[in-house]
Amino acid sequence: MHYTHPPMIKVLFVCLGNICRSPLAEAILTHKVKEKGLSDSIVADSCGTSDFHIGELPDERTLACAARYQINIQHRGRQIMRSDFKGFDYLIAMDNTNYENVLKLAGKYKIAPRNIFLMSSFKNGIEFMDVPDPYYGGEEGFEEVYKILDSSIDGLLLKLENELKSNA
């Protein structure tokens, strides 16, 4: 008997330094996927467009914010790589600046940017243009980012679940 694996959707969240927004987005999606029993079908990762925080743990305020919602973050900062463009089905930038940087890299690598999105593409109730960078602010900025990501990831997850159903 031949066993086929269920389709796997790979999502990569992208911000500047990979210590605030994108690791929180990764952790929220991973948490929601696990709750829905879809861990065999959807996987998340995150990275930054800069090399500022390679190998570092997420910002303490990001970790504290996630902990308030019982969300575990297991991540070390890394920079986006050429292989990410082909290894992930969705590259989701937190803001327009990082979106433009990801598009430029795709052009540099001669890769069609078919799978590059802005987080705001998945708005689900909360209106925003960019996910603001909370790095230079206080706790309230991290809370705002959490709310934006939590809502947007619900919208993303709905899209991914529909994609899984149509590929089944």
N, C-alpha and C positions, 0 to 999 in steps of 0.2 A: 504494500500500500504506500502510495506516495503522499507525503504530508507537505502541504504548502504553508508557509508562514503568512500570517495576516499582514496586510500592507502596513508599513511603518511610515509615519509622517514625522519629519524632523524639522524643528523650529529653532532658529537662532535669533536671540534678541541682541540688539546692538546699541550701545551708547558710547560716550567718549572714553571714559576710563575703566569701565567694567567693574565698578565697586559700589554703585548706588542703584541706578534704575534698572539696568539690564539683568543683574543677578537677582534682583527682587522679582522682575517679570518672569525669569526662568523658574524661580522657586514657587511663585503663585501658580503658574501653569502646571508644573510638576505636581503640586499639591492637589489641584482640581482634577487632573488626569487620574491620579491615584484614587481619589474619592469616587470617581466614575468607573473605576476598574478598567481604564484604557491604557495602562502603563506598557502593555505589549504593542500598542498601536501608535502612541504619540510620545515623542521624546523632546526635551528642551535643553538648550545650552545658551550661553551668552558670551559676549566678547566686547571689546572696545575698539574704536578706530585708532586710538592713540596707544603708545607704549608706556604711558605714565605709571601704571600700577600692575604690570605683569608679575604674576606669582603672589600677589597680595590677597589677603582676605577682604571680603566686602567691608565697607565703611561700618563702624560700630553702630551708627544711627540706623543704617539699613538693617543690620542684624537685630537691633532692638525693636524696630518697627515690625519686622517679620515675626519675631517672638511673641509680640502682643496678639498676633492672629494665629498663633500655634503653627507657624510655617517655618520649616527647617530650610536653611540655606547651606548647601555644600558646594562651595565654589572658590576657585582661585582666579584672579584676574588674568585675562589673556587678550592678545590682540587678534583681530580678524586676519585670516590667512586665505590664500588663493583657493585652497581645497574646500573652504567653507562654502564657496559659491556653488559648487557642484554637490557637496555633501549634505546640504540642507535644502528642504523644499520651500521654506519660508525664511527670509532674512528680514527681520522687522526692526527698523530704526526707531529710536525714541523721539527724535526731533528732526527737523528739516536739515539742519547742518550735518548731522551724522548720515542722514539719508543721502544727501548730495555727495558726501565723502565715499559712501558705499557704492553709489553709482559711478563715481570717478574710478574707483578701484576696479569695478567690473569692466569698465572701458579699457583700463590699463591692461587687464588680463585677457581682453578680447572675449568676454563672456556676456552673453545676452542677459540683460537684467530682468528676466521674466519673473523672478521670485523675490523681488525686493519691494518691501512695503513700508509705509509709515504706520506707527502704532495707532494713529488717529483713524486709519482705515477701518478699524474694528470697533469704533465708538459704540457704546451700548448704554445710552442714557446720560452719560456725563459729556458735556460739550468741552472740547479743548482742541487746540491746534497741535501743540507739541507737548510731550511729557516734560515738564520743567526740570532742570537739573537742580536737585536740592543741596548739592555739595557745600555751597557757601552760606547756606541758611541754617535755620534751627530745626527742631523736631517737627514743627508744623508742616514744613516743606516735605518731609519724608512721608508724613501722614497723607498729604494731598497726593503725592505720587502713588502711594499705595491705593488710594481710592480710585484714581484714574486707571491704574493698571488692573485692579481687581475687576472693574466694570468692563474695560476693553478686552480683557482675557476671556470674560464670559462670552463676548461677541466673537472672538477668535475661536474659542472652543466650539461654539455652535457651528461655525463654518467648517472646522476640522471634522466634527462628528458627521456632518452632512457629506463631506468628502469621503469619509470612511464608508458610509452607507452606500454611496454611489459606486465605490470601488469594490464592494463586497460581492 
